Amino acid sequence: MGLPINEHHIVYRWVHPDCKILFSVARLGEGGCSAHFASDKQGLRHLKEAIEEWCNFLFEKYEWCTMILAKTIEPSVGRLITKCGFEHVVDYNHIKAYARYRDGWSS
């Protein structure tokens, strides 16, 4: 489904009977995760719920993780993840980066 997969990325599937949504994550430095997601057509209407659950899962599972970073070139993805608590942090060429921080942490 187009997710980065290598020895640094772990892939998780959000469990829902009507769709397939995948997330990949890689450790980024001492306190961050780099995140990606992919969805089938049926999953598009469940993305906000899936992203929210997945972020909570990451912060619970990886106590060292203080922020989740997401990069996108798609404006629609930027709007979606902003609704999910991500903050725009930087632009680089045509890529926008967003961060969601663990409660108690900030930019």
C-alpha positions as CSV (number, residue, x, y, z in Angstrom):
1,M,0.0,0.0,0.0
2,G,3.0,2.3,-0.4
3,L,4.3,2.5,3.1
4,P,8.0,2.7,3.9
5,I,9.1,-0.8,5.0
6,N,12.6,-1.7,5.9
7,E,14.6,-2.7,8.9
8,H,13.8,0.6,10.6
9,H,10.0,0.7,10.0
10,I,7.4,-1.4,11.9
11,V,4.0,-1.8,10.3
12,Y,0.8,-2.0,12.3
13,R,-2.7,-2.6,11.0
14,W,-5.7,-0.9,12.5
15,V,-8.3,-3.5,13.2
16,H,-11.7,-2.7,11.7
17,P,-13.9,-5.2,9.9
18,D,-14.9,-2.9,7.0
19,C,-11.5,-1.6,5.9
20,K,-7.7,-1.8,5.8
21,I,-5.6,1.0,7.3
22,L,-1.9,0.5,7.8
23,F,0.6,2.6,9.8
24,S,4.3,2.4,9.8
25,V,6.6,3.9,12.4
26,A,10.4,4.3,12.7
27,R,12.3,5.7,15.7
28,L,13.6,9.2,15.1
29,G,16.4,10.2,17.4
30,E,16.0,9.9,21.2
31,G,12.4,11.0,21.5
32,G,10.4,10.8,18.3
33,C,8.7,8.6,15.8
34,S,8.4,9.1,12.1
35,A,4.9,8.1,11.0
36,H,3.1,7.1,7.7
37,F,-0.3,5.7,7.0
38,A,-2.1,4.1,4.0
39,S,-5.8,3.3,3.6
40,D,-8.0,1.4,1.2
41,K,-11.0,3.3,-0.2
42,Q,-13.3,2.0,2.6
43,G,-11.0,3.2,5.3
44,L,-10.9,6.8,4.2
45,R,-14.0,7.6,6.3
46,H,-12.4,6.0,9.4
47,L,-9.0,7.7,9.2
48,K,-9.5,10.3,11.9
49,E,-10.6,7.6,14.4
50,A,-7.7,5.3,13.4
51,I,-5.1,8.0,13.6
52,E,-6.3,9.1,17.0
53,E,-6.2,5.5,18.3
54,W,-2.8,4.8,16.7
55,C,-1.2,7.9,18.2
56,N,-2.5,7.0,21.7
57,F,-1.1,3.4,21.1
58,L,2.3,4.7,20.2
59,F,2.6,7.0,23.2
60,E,1.5,4.1,25.5
61,K,3.7,1.5,23.9
62,Y,6.9,3.6,23.5
63,E,7.4,5.5,26.7
64,W,10.5,7.2,25.3
65,C,8.5,8.7,22.4
66,T,7.7,12.4,23.1
67,M,6.5,13.3,19.6
68,I,5.2,11.8,16.4
69,L,6.4,13.4,13.2
70,A,4.4,13.1,9.9
71,K,5.5,14.4,6.5
72,T,3.2,15.0,3.5
73,I,2.9,16.6,0.2
74,E,-0.9,16.3,0.1
75,P,-2.9,19.3,1.5
76,S,-5.8,17.0,2.3
77,V,-3.5,14.9,4.6
78,G,-2.2,18.0,6.3
79,R,-5.8,19.1,7.0
80,L,-6.7,15.7,8.4
81,I,-3.8,15.3,10.7
82,T,-4.2,18.8,11.9
83,K,-7.7,17.8,13.0
84,C,-6.0,14.9,14.8
85,G,-3.9,17.1,17.0
86,F,-0.8,17.5,14.8
87,E,0.8,21.0,14.5
88,H,2.5,22.2,11.3
89,V,6.2,22.7,12.2
90,V,8.2,23.2,9.0
91,D,8.0,23.3,5.2
92,Y,10.8,22.0,3.0
93,N,10.4,22.4,-0.7
94,H,7.0,20.8,-1.4
95,I,6.9,18.7,1.8
96,K,5.1,19.8,5.0
97,A,6.1,18.3,8.4
98,Y,3.7,18.1,11.3
99,A,4.2,17.0,14.9
100,R,1.9,15.6,17.6
101,Y,3.4,15.8,21.1
102,R,2.9,13.6,24.1
103,D,0.7,15.3,26.8
104,G,3.0,17.6,28.8
105,W,5.4,18.2,25.9
106,S,5.2,21.0,23.4
107,S,7.2,22.6,20.6
